[in-house]
């Protein structure tokens, strides 16, 4: 029979609580976190992440979202959402940057 593990409670760890160190996000992790935030806030299906870029104090993630499904799918209305994350992946802000039809050849996303 395996030995039971003893759980150490915070009050048993000494006088000071253990400090939580912020975890640095990789570009891949920042993209996943930004995607999750946009999906949660828009309640829409995402096509994917189109940009992940580091900033001074975090990450910018751009996600392509299906706003309106059409038949044929070339008529779908898509939108690009930009999410600003801090170094730990917390959402600081988000905004819709533009809408366009899937069949459009223009790139509606221009960072300013």
C-alpha beads as a LAMMPS data file, in Angstrom:
LAMMPS data file: protein, C-alpha beads

112 atoms
111 bonds

1 atom types
1 bond types

-500.0 500.0 xlo xhi
-500.0 500.0 ylo yhi
-500.0 500.0 zlo zhi

Masses

1 110.0

Atoms # bond

1 1 1 0.000 0.000 0.000
2 1 1 1.491 3.399 -0.951
3 1 1 2.338 5.815 1.827
4 1 1 -0.029 8.731 2.345
5 1 1 1.286 12.139 1.461
6 1 1 1.149 14.743 4.154
7 1 1 -0.346 18.064 3.066
8 1 1 1.553 21.043 4.434
9 1 1 -0.794 23.901 5.231
10 1 1 0.308 27.534 4.760
11 1 1 0.339 28.143 8.515
12 1 1 2.807 25.271 8.896
13 1 1 5.292 26.712 6.405
14 1 1 6.763 29.265 8.756
15 1 1 6.234 32.918 9.496
16 1 1 6.016 34.152 5.900
17 1 1 3.614 32.867 3.273
18 1 1 5.336 31.615 0.148
19 1 1 5.498 34.267 -2.514
20 1 1 3.989 33.494 -5.882
21 1 1 6.411 34.307 -8.657
22 1 1 4.887 35.482 -11.919
23 1 1 5.329 32.993 -14.724
24 1 1 6.672 34.358 -17.957
25 1 1 4.458 33.574 -20.927
26 1 1 5.846 32.272 -24.190
27 1 1 4.355 33.500 -27.454
28 1 1 2.480 30.220 -27.845
29 1 1 1.037 30.411 -24.326
30 1 1 0.110 34.076 -24.751
31 1 1 -1.731 33.178 -27.970
32 1 1 -3.685 30.403 -26.246
33 1 1 -4.594 32.644 -23.315
34 1 1 -5.623 35.543 -25.578
35 1 1 -7.736 33.194 -27.700
36 1 1 -9.503 31.893 -24.597
37 1 1 -10.230 35.443 -23.357
38 1 1 -11.710 36.547 -26.710
39 1 1 -13.872 33.418 -27.015
40 1 1 -15.158 33.895 -23.448
41 1 1 -15.989 37.564 -24.013
42 1 1 -17.558 37.300 -27.465
43 1 1 -19.261 33.904 -27.040
44 1 1 -18.419 33.234 -30.677
45 1 1 -16.404 30.628 -32.565
46 1 1 -12.807 31.585 -33.307
47 1 1 -11.042 30.786 -36.564
48 1 1 -7.637 31.218 -34.946
49 1 1 -4.924 33.510 -33.680
50 1 1 -3.516 35.801 -36.374
51 1 1 -0.917 37.723 -34.381
52 1 1 1.017 37.365 -31.120
53 1 1 3.411 40.181 -30.318
54 1 1 5.331 41.092 -27.161
55 1 1 4.982 44.595 -25.730
56 1 1 6.799 46.415 -22.927
57 1 1 4.395 45.142 -20.302
58 1 1 2.830 42.027 -21.802
59 1 1 1.459 40.721 -25.083
60 1 1 -0.896 41.737 -27.887
61 1 1 -2.946 38.883 -29.353
62 1 1 -5.219 39.220 -32.395
63 1 1 -7.939 36.609 -32.893
64 1 1 -10.136 36.058 -35.959
65 1 1 -13.751 35.341 -34.969
66 1 1 -16.774 34.211 -37.016
67 1 1 -19.478 36.782 -36.312
68 1 1 -22.085 35.578 -38.813
69 1 1 -22.184 32.226 -40.650
70 1 1 -23.519 32.266 -44.211
71 1 1 -24.107 29.744 -46.979
72 1 1 -21.830 29.540 -48.888
73 1 1 -19.097 30.080 -46.302
74 1 1 -17.391 32.676 -48.508
75 1 1 -20.149 35.019 -47.301
76 1 1 -19.273 34.553 -43.599
77 1 1 -18.706 37.774 -41.690
78 1 1 -15.436 37.641 -39.743
79 1 1 -13.963 40.060 -37.241
80 1 1 -10.532 40.638 -35.772
81 1 1 -10.295 41.194 -32.016
82 1 1 -7.186 42.530 -30.331
83 1 1 -6.507 41.503 -26.715
84 1 1 -3.890 43.171 -24.521
85 1 1 -2.466 40.836 -21.876
86 1 1 -0.124 41.576 -18.989
87 1 1 3.016 39.496 -18.360
88 1 1 0.986 36.874 -16.464
89 1 1 -1.740 36.503 -19.105
90 1 1 -4.390 38.617 -17.382
91 1 1 -6.638 40.463 -19.818
92 1 1 -6.065 44.218 -19.604
93 1 1 -8.279 45.260 -22.538
94 1 1 -9.775 44.029 -25.780
95 1 1 -11.413 45.605 -28.792
96 1 1 -12.862 44.678 -32.152
97 1 1 -10.545 46.035 -34.841
98 1 1 -12.705 45.415 -37.877
99 1 1 -15.250 43.263 -39.717
100 1 1 -15.085 41.835 -43.209
101 1 1 -16.443 39.094 -45.442
102 1 1 -14.409 35.908 -45.675
103 1 1 -14.196 36.356 -49.459
104 1 1 -12.610 39.808 -49.081
105 1 1 -8.986 40.045 -50.207
106 1 1 -8.224 43.148 -48.140
107 1 1 -6.399 42.898 -44.826
108 1 1 -8.611 44.926 -42.465
109 1 1 -6.079 44.838 -39.638
110 1 1 -3.630 47.696 -39.362
111 1 1 -1.906 48.284 -36.030
112 1 1 -1.673 51.894 -35.065

Bonds

1 1 1 2
2 1 2 3
3 1 3 4
4 1 4 5
5 1 5 6
6 1 6 7
7 1 7 8
8 1 8 9
9 1 9 10
10 1 10 11
11 1 11 12
12 1 12 13
13 1 13 14
14 1 14 15
15 1 15 16
16 1 16 17
17 1 17 18
18 1 18 19
19 1 19 20
20 1 20 21
21 1 21 22
22 1 22 23
23 1 23 24
24 1 24 25
25 1 25 26
26 1 26 27
27 1 27 28
28 1 28 29
29 1 29 30
30 1 30 31
31 1 31 32
32 1 32 33
33 1 33 34
34 1 34 35
35 1 35 36
36 1 36 37
37 1 37 38
38 1 38 39
39 1 39 40
40 1 40 41
41 1 41 42
42 1 42 43
43 1 43 44
44 1 44 45
45 1 45 46
46 1 46 47
47 1 47 48
48 1 48 49
49 1 49 50
50 1 50 51
51 1 51 52
52 1 52 53
53 1 53 54
54 1 54 55
55 1 55 56
56 1 56 57
57 1 57 58
58 1 58 59
59 1 59 60
60 1 60 61
61 1 61 62
62 1 62 63
63 1 63 64
64 1 64 65
65 1 65 66
66 1 66 67
67 1 67 68
68 1 68 69
69 1 69 70
70 1 70 71
71 1 71 72
72 1 72 73
73 1 73 74
74 1 74 75
75 1 75 76
76 1 76 77
77 1 77 78
78 1 78 79
79 1 79 80
80 1 80 81
81 1 81 82
82 1 82 83
83 1 83 84
84 1 84 85
85 1 85 86
86 1 86 87
87 1 87 88
88 1 88 89
89 1 89 90
90 1 90 91
91 1 91 92
92 1 92 93
93 1 93 94
94 1 94 95
95 1 95 96
96 1 96 97
97 1 97 98
98 1 98 99
99 1 99 100
100 1 100 101
101 1 101 102
102 1 102 103
103 1 103 104
104 1 104 105
105 1 105 106
106 1 106 107
107 1 107 108
108 1 108 109
109 1 109 110
110 1 110 111
111 1 111 112
